[in-house]
């Protein structure tokens, strides 16, 4: 190979190396900016640690960006909240639900499930149960009817496992607790004047709700 050809060869390799470095730098900057823009569009609005302190459920609100939603506001308002679960030790995060504004934020039911309510009308609430391991989602319904016979408001609860429960008063709040390794779903009840009138409790077995009298 002649000296001229050898110089040309090394010059070509050098130029290619420079171009590769430029492309790598541009790509790194692109991904960095993309990550930053993603963080700017996503705002953490809620979090709750699981009872075993191993993970937490997070809710992000996606800010409106015309370039993402193409001007279709209905798409945005139907999908502007993202629910995810983050493992505290590894930091790994898993998105499990995307939807519209909640009636209530997610709460843990044991260490593997979360629940939350959604809006479905003036006298009812959707009631979601999500398995955080496999994203299995079940939907129940809470509806409220005034009983002319008993002269009080009644709650009808169509649960996640095709059971129907009926009990007096209105549901004011919903929470859970673990006692002696049993998981309880608890409805805090109120009358039509907003006065606290007791609780309704269920044992959650992951495949069934068992009513406690």
N, C-alpha and C positions, 0 to 999 in steps of 0.2 A: 504494500500500500504506500502510495506517495505521501510525502510530507504534507502537501496541500490537502489531500483527501483525509489524512489523519486529523489535521487541524479542523477541517470542516465537520468531521464526525464528532469530535469533542465539543465543538461549538454548538452543534445540534443537540447533543445530550444536555449541555448546560442550559440551553434555552428551554428544553422540555422540562428540566428540573425546576427552573424558575416558574414556568407556567403552572406546574403541578402545585408548587407552594402557594402561588397566588390563588388558585382554585380552592385549595384547602382553607386558606385564610378567609376567602369570601364565604365559603360554606359554613365555617365556624361562626362567623359574624351573623350569617343568616339565621342559623339555629338559635344563637344567643338572643337575637332580636325577636325571633318567633316565640321563644320561651318567655321573654320579658313581656311581649304583647299579650301572651296567654295569661300571665299573672295579673296584668293590668285589667283584663276583661273578666277575671274571676275573683270574686270577693267572698271570703269566709264569713258566714253570718251565724253559724251555730256549731257546737261540738259537745259531745258527751262521751265520757270514758265508760267502757264496759265494766260490769260488776267485778270481773276477775282482773281488771287493770291491765289487760293485755293489748287491747285495741280501743279505738274510739270511732264513733260515727261523726261524720262531718257533713255540713250542708254549705254549698257554694251558690252564690247568686251570680248569674252571668249578666254582665252589663250589655245593654243594647248596642250593637255595632251593625250598621247598615250593610257592610261588606259581607257579614256572616249570614244575615237573615234575608238579604235580597229585598228588603222592604216589606216582607210579609209579617206584619206585626202579630198576627194570630199564631204563627209558628213560634215566635219568641215567647209570647206569654204562656204557651203550652209547654215550653221546654226551657224555662229560664232558671230552674233550680236543679242542682245536681247533688245527689246523695252518694257519699263514698264511705268506705271503711279503711282506716289506716292502722297497720300493725305498728305498735309503739316501738318495738325493738329494732325492726328492720327498716321502718319508714315506708315500707311498700304500701301502696294505696290501690284500692279496687273500687271502681265505680259500680254501684249496684242499682241506681234508680235515677231517672231524669223525668221531671214533670213540672207541673205548674205550682203556684203558691199553695202551701199546706194550710190545713185548718190548725194543725199543731205540728211542732217539730218532732223528729224521730226520738224515740226513747227505747232503751234496751228492754227486752223481755227475755231474761236469762242472758247468756253470753254469746248466743249464736243468732238471735232474732231481734229485729227492731219493729216497732209499730208506730203509726202516725195516722191522723185523721185528714180527710180532704173535704172540700166543700161539694155538696151535692144538692142543696136546696135549703129553704128556711126551716124545715122540720126534719132534716136528716143530715147525717154525716157519713161519708165513706170512711172505711176503717181498714187500713192496709197492714198486712203482716209480711215481712220479707226475711227470708233465710239468707244471712250474710255469707254463708259458705257457697251456695249454689245459685243465688239470686232468685230462687223460687218466690213468686209473689202471689199472695192470696188477698182477696178483697171481701170484707164484710160490710154491713150497713147498720148504723144506729138511726132509728126513726122514732119520732115522738108524737103521741096521740093523746088527746084529752079524753079521759074516761068519764062519760056521763053517769055511769053506774057507781064508780068509786069516788067521783068528784075530785080526781087528782090527775096529773099528767103521768102517762105511762111511757116507759122506754121499751121498744122492741129491738132486740139485738139479734140480727142474722149473722152468725159468726163465720169464721174462716173454714169451718169444717161441716157446713150445711146443717147446723143446728140453729134452732130459734129459741131465744130466751125472752121472757117478759117480766118486768119488775116495775114497781112504783117509782115515781119521781124522775127528774131530769139528770142527765150526766153533765156534771160541771167540769170535771177533770179526770184524766186517766193516768195511772202510774203503775209501777210494778215493784216487787220486792222478792227477795229470796230468803226463805226461812226454813232451816233444817233441810237444806238441799231441795226444797220444793219451790217452784216458781209461781208467783201469784200475779194475776192481772186484776187490778183494782179500779173500780169506778167510784169516784167521789160524787155523791148525789146532792141535789139541791131542790127546793120547792120552787114554785113559780114566782116567789118573791125574792129568790136568791139566798134563802137561808139554808145552811148545811143541815142535811137530814140523814146522814149516815153513809154507808158504803155498800157496794155489791162486789163480792170477791169470787174469783175463779182460779182454779189450779190449772196451769198450762203444762201439758206433757209433751209438747212439740207436734203431737198428732191429734190432740183433742183438748177442749176446754171442759173442765168439770165444775159445775156450779156448786157453790157452798151456800147452804141455807142460813 
